[in-house]
Amino acid sequence: MKNFFLLPFSIFILFIFSCRTSPEGALLDNTAPETHTVVDTILRAGEDRLNSQIVIEWWGDDEDGFVAGYEFSFDEMINAQTQWTYTTRTDSSFILAPPPGEDTADFYFTIRAIDNNGLKDETPARVIYPVKNSPPTISFVAGANNPVISFPVVKFYWQANDPDGEENMIAFELFWNDTTNNPFQLDINSKSATFIAVNPQPGSVQCEVYENNSLTPVDSLMEGMILNDTNRLFIRAIDQSLSKSAFAVSYSVFIKAPTSNVLLLNAYTPPNIPKENFYAAGFVNNGVTVFDTLRLFETASGNYTQLAPDNLTQSRIFNLFDVIIWFSDEADASLSLAQKTTDDFFNAGGRLLLVTYVSSLFDEQSNFLEFTPVQEIEVPDDSTLIMTDTSAINSLQAGYPDLLSTAFLAVVRPFTVVPGGTALYDAELLARDNLTLNVAPWTGVSTIMAKKENASGETNFIISTVELDKLNGNVNMDALFQKILVDEFGL
């Protein structure tokens, strides 16, 4: 059933005579929107001028529609040629850098609203921003290690700031030793750089520059590094107005040129000079009269003097050499570092002799051994393996001389060899019962020296868990050095 509304007759007649088939009158024209800024006048002069980083806010209203967007311009004169930038935002941050060479400027900001029909405000809002540029600042940042002696692979860290916003900075300028030289420019995103001499000879040399941890150098070479001399790196930041920070100056580092392809690496803490002399004599007695030395864990005032700032830099230092003879009294420190820094060395055909004392504190379950000829450290359950001052060290391979111990060692850590590796020496060891202290000959695994080969079948890694200077009871250590240095490593 339909519902009907009943109207009084007079109202009904009025309704009939009021009806028309089409509207009468004229449509109103679309009116342009209005644009507003938070401030319309800024009065600042001298040091009271605004910094170059400005936040500008605006809004618009439209009485017969809505504001769809805005256009803004920093042109001083608004005309038909004005370049406008469209946005739907109602605020934004701008870097208003004065022109190069100037430290102040007035910027004219003009903003106009656009309504939903595309009509633009014919009387845009305008504000003049008086700004001043403040120069950036920069300083060097200490690395994990800050070596004061290095081969020509050095790394520095820095940090820069700009009162006008970091986006205002555009580049860094670097100089080795002399700021009157031509500057070397680096990208503003650089927070550190590694410098590697191209032709490492004594005197002034060019170097490649690697930004941050990049494996690829920048396109150009940097001048001014001086080998076999003390060096300092100077750096300054530049902003969009070409204002430059004061120079930051690095700590001094003596950069030495390699003299050979052989590195004698003293990893004792502190460096053990008599042992260094022992290995040096083995070199010289076998015709290796020119070699370089590195005292890896030497310290001064609590800082390592020669250890690189990070593993990548240390790896690049090792890559300067073809043969490394590494001797240590701390197996965990040396094996851990070697594992992280010798991949590229071995991949380039490098050869390593690593001699390290392995104490009872060494964690035999650690992964430090994964790159070595060692499969597993031998640790008896209830006894400690010892060596007397007359223990025989028996050769397992032709050409290797039988050796004899000259020291009593309270802890000896023999090992099993990795598949494909070769055991070189077994030691005649004793097992001391940890409970009763009774001593008996050890009949288990007793290998203390072994080697492994690279993919070309060449010996590239020899390891000994007993220090070689304690195995010269037969006074034939030169014969062992000849076998390793000459026959195995090709020196």
ZIZI-V244023 format. One record per residue. N is the residue number from 1. D_LAST is the distance of its C-alpha to the last C-alpha in whole Angstrom. Layout:
BEGIN
n;d_last
N;D_LAST
N;D_LAST
END
This chain:
BEGIN
n;d_last
1;114
2;114
3;114
4;116
5;116
6;120
7;120
8;123
9;125
10;125
11;121
12;121
13;123
14;120
15;117
16;119
17;120
18;116
19;114
20;113
21;111
22;108
23;107
24;109
25;107
26;104
27;100
28;98
29;96
30;92
31;91
32;88
33;86
34;85
35;82
36;81
37;79
38;78
39;79
40;81
41;80
42;77
43;78
44;75
45;74
46;72
47;69
48;71
49;70
50;68
51;65
52;63
53;63
54;66
55;68
56;71
57;73
58;76
59;79
60;82
61;85
62;87
63;91
64;91
65;88
66;84
67;81
68;79
69;76
70;75
71;74
72;73
73;72
74;71
75;72
76;75
77;77
78;78
79;80
80;79
81;76
82;74
83;71
84;72
85;70
86;71
87;70
88;72
89;71
90;73
91;70
92;67
93;64
94;64
95;61
96;64
97;61
98;63
99;62
100;59
101;60
102;63
103;63
104;66
105;68
106;71
107;71
108;74
109;73
110;76
111;76
112;79
113;80
114;80
115;83
116;83
117;85
118;82
119;84
120;83
121;84
122;85
123;85
124;82
125;81
126;79
127;77
128;75
129;72
130;71
131;68
132;65
133;62
134;60
135;56
136;53
137;51
138;47
139;45
140;42
141;41
142;39
143;36
144;35
145;33
146;33
147;30
148;30
149;27
150;24
151;22
152;23
153;25
154;28
155;31
156;35
157;38
158;41
159;45
160;48
161;52
162;55
163;58
164;59
165;57
166;53
167;54
168;55
169;52
170;50
171;47
172;44
173;43
174;40
175;39
176;36
177;37
178;40
179;43
180;44
181;42
182;42
183;42
184;40
185;42
186;41
187;43
188;46
189;44
190;41
191;41
192;37
193;34
194;31
195;29
196;26
197;25
198;24
199;23
200;21
201;22
202;24
203;28
204;30
205;28
206;29
207;29
208;29
209;32
210;32
211;36
212;36
213;33
214;33
215;30
216;31
217;32
218;35
219;36
220;36
221;33
222;34
223;34
224;34
225;31
226;29
227;26
228;25
229;29
230;32
231;33
232;36
233;37
234;40
235;42
236;46
237;48
238;50
239;53
240;56
241;58
242;55
243;55
244;52
245;51
246;50
247;47
248;44
249;42
250;38
251;37
252;35
253;31
254;28
255;26
256;23
257;20
258;17
259;15
260;11
261;10
262;9
263;12
264;14
265;17
266;20
267;22
268;25
269;28
270;29
271;25
272;25
273;24
274;23
275;21
276;19
277;19
278;18
279;15
280;14
281;15
282;13
283;10
284;12
285;12
286;9
287;8
288;7
289;11
290;11
291;11
292;14
293;17
294;19
295;22
296;23
297;27
298;28
299;31
300;34
301;38
302;37
303;34
304;31
305;29
306;26
307;26
308;27
309;30
310;30
311;27
312;27
313;26
314;24
315;22
316;22
317;20
318;17
319;17
320;16
321;12
322;10
323;9
324;12
325;12
326;16
327;19
328;22
329;26
330;27
331;26
332;29
333;28
334;24
335;24
336;27
337;25
338;22
339;24
340;26
341;23
342;20
343;21
344;20
345;17
346;16
347;19
348;16
349;13
350;12
351;11
352;12
353;13
354;17
355;19
356;22
357;25
358;28
359;31
360;35
361;35
362;33
363;34
364;33
365;35
366;33
367;31
368;28
369;26
370;27
371;23
372;22
373;21
374;25
375;28
376;30
377;30
378;33
379;36
380;39
381;42
382;44
383;41
384;38
385;35
386;34
387;32
388;33
389;32
390;31
391;30
392;28
393;25
394;25
395;22
396;23
397;20
398;19
399;17
400;17
401;19
402;22
403;22
404;26
405;27
406;28
407;30
408;33
409;32
410;35
411;33
412;30
413;30
414;28
415;28
416;28
417;26
418;26
419;27
420;24
421;22
422;21
423;22
424;20
425;22
426;26
427;28
428;31
429;33
430;36
431;39
432;41
433;44
434;45
435;48
436;49
437;46
438;46
439;43
440;42
441;39
442;37
443;37
444;35
445;32
446;30
447;26
448;24
449;20
450;19
451;17
452;18
453;17
454;17
455;20
456;18
457;17
458;13
459;13
460;13
461;15
462;15
463;18
464;20
465;23
466;23
467;22
468;19
469;21
470;24
471;23
472;22
473;25
474;24
475;22
476;19
477;17
478;14
479;14
480;14
481;11
482;9
483;10
484;9
485;6
486;5
487;8
488;8
489;6
490;4
491;0
END
